[in-house]
Amino acid sequence: MPFQPRRAAAAAAASAAVWALVTGIVAVALAPCLGGVVPGLIALALARMAAAEVAVSDGWLTGAGMIKAARVLSLVAISIAVVVGTALAVSWLVGLGVPAQDAHYPSNVD
């Protein structure tokens, strides 16, 4: 039987990278509702853990693209949530600045 070289095992993606990407997607989906901050921070933490896992795996784990995508998605989600929160706060403050003479009260109020 002739010599058959062994096939190299395929490198697996780091599970933390997959979870970071999923959490980043959830963060972007919830960002307009101000719920994207917490999943965004979790995705950043998972991306950091995944990057450390990939670095020490000596090539056995992959997922650098997923890690980068998770970081970008989480930063986008946090940014959207901050912009929406700021817009809501400004609109609330502007609404508080309505002068009292312009307010419409019932006729039985003195």
LOLOVEX-191007 format. One record per residue (C-alpha): residue number from 1; chain; x negated, y, z. Coordinates in steps of 0.2 Angstrom, whole numbers, plus 5000, padded with zeros to 4 digits. Example, Ala and Ser with C-alpha at 12.3 -4.5 7.8 and 13.67 -1.06 7.14 Angstrom:
R   pos   unit      X      Y      Z
R     1      A   4938   4978   5039
R     2      A   4932   4995   5036
//
This chain:
R   pos   unit      X      Y      Z
R     1      A   5000   5000   5000
R     2      A   4992   5017   4995
R     3      A   4989   5030   5008
R     4      A   5005   5041   5011
R     5      A   5001   5058   5019
R     6      A   5013   5061   5034
R     7      A   5025   5075   5031
R     8      A   5023   5089   5043
R     9      A   5038   5093   5055
R    10      A   5047   5108   5050
R    11      A   5046   5123   5061
R    12      A   5062   5126   5071
R    13      A   5069   5143   5075
R    14      A   5067   5149   5092
R    15      A   5084   5147   5101
R    16      A   5082   5164   5109
R    17      A   5080   5172   5092
R    18      A   5097   5164   5086
R    19      A   5106   5170   5102
R    20      A   5098   5187   5101
R    21      A   5105   5189   5083
R    22      A   5122   5183   5088
R    23      A   5122   5195   5103
R    24      A   5117   5209   5091
R    25      A   5131   5206   5079
R    26      A   5143   5206   5093
R    27      A   5136   5222   5100
R    28      A   5138   5230   5083
R    29      A   5156   5224   5082
R    30      A   5160   5231   5099
R    31      A   5150   5247   5098
R    32      A   5165   5259   5092
R    33      A   5174   5253   5108
R    34      A   5159   5258   5119
R    35      A   5157   5240   5123
R    36      A   5142   5238   5112
R    37      A   5130   5244   5125
R    38      A   5129   5229   5137
R    39      A   5128   5216   5122
R    40      A   5115   5227   5114
R    41      A   5104   5228   5130
R    42      A   5106   5209   5131
R    43      A   5101   5207   5113
R    44      A   5086   5217   5116
R    45      A   5081   5206   5131
R    46      A   5084   5190   5121
R    47      A   5073   5197   5107
R    48      A   5059   5201   5118
R    49      A   5060   5183   5126
R    50      A   5061   5175   5108
R    51      A   5046   5185   5102
R    52      A   5036   5179   5117
R    53      A   5041   5161   5114
R    54      A   5036   5162   5095
R    55      A   5020   5170   5100
R    56      A   5015   5156   5112
R    57      A   5022   5142   5101
R    58      A   5006   5141   5090
R    59      A   5017   5141   5074
R    60      A   5029   5128   5080
R    61      A   5043   5140   5082
R    62      A   5049   5153   5069
R    63      A   5062   5167   5069
R    64      A   5053   5183   5067
R    65      A   5066   5189   5055
R    66      A   5080   5185   5066
R    67      A   5071   5194   5080
R    68      A   5068   5210   5070
R    69      A   5086   5209   5064
R    70      A   5093   5207   5082
R    71      A   5082   5222   5088
R    72      A   5089   5233   5074
R    73      A   5107   5228   5076
R    74      A   5106   5231   5095
R    75      A   5098   5248   5093
R    76      A   5111   5252   5080
R    77      A   5125   5247   5092
R    78      A   5118   5256   5106
R    79      A   5117   5272   5095
R    80      A   5135   5270   5089
R    81      A   5141   5268   5107
R    82      A   5131   5283   5113
R    83      A   5138   5294   5098
R    84      A   5156   5288   5101
R    85      A   5154   5291   5120
R    86      A   5147   5309   5117
R    87      A   5161   5313   5105
R    88      A   5174   5307   5118
R    89      A   5166   5317   5132
R    90      A   5165   5333   5121
R    91      A   5183   5331   5115
R    92      A   5189   5329   5133
R    93      A   5179   5344   5139
R    94      A   5186   5355   5125
R    95      A   5203   5349   5130
R    96      A   5200   5355   5148
R    97      A   5196   5372   5141
R    98      A   5214   5376   5135
R    99      A   5219   5392   5144
R   100      A   5234   5391   5156
R   101      A   5245   5404   5146
R   102      A   5245   5392   5131
R   103      A   5250   5377   5141
R   104      A   5269   5372   5138
R   105      A   5277   5369   5155
R   106      A   5295   5365   5158
R   107      A   5307   5379   5161
R   108      A   5310   5374   5179
R   109      A   5292   5377   5184
R   110      A   5288   5394   5192
//
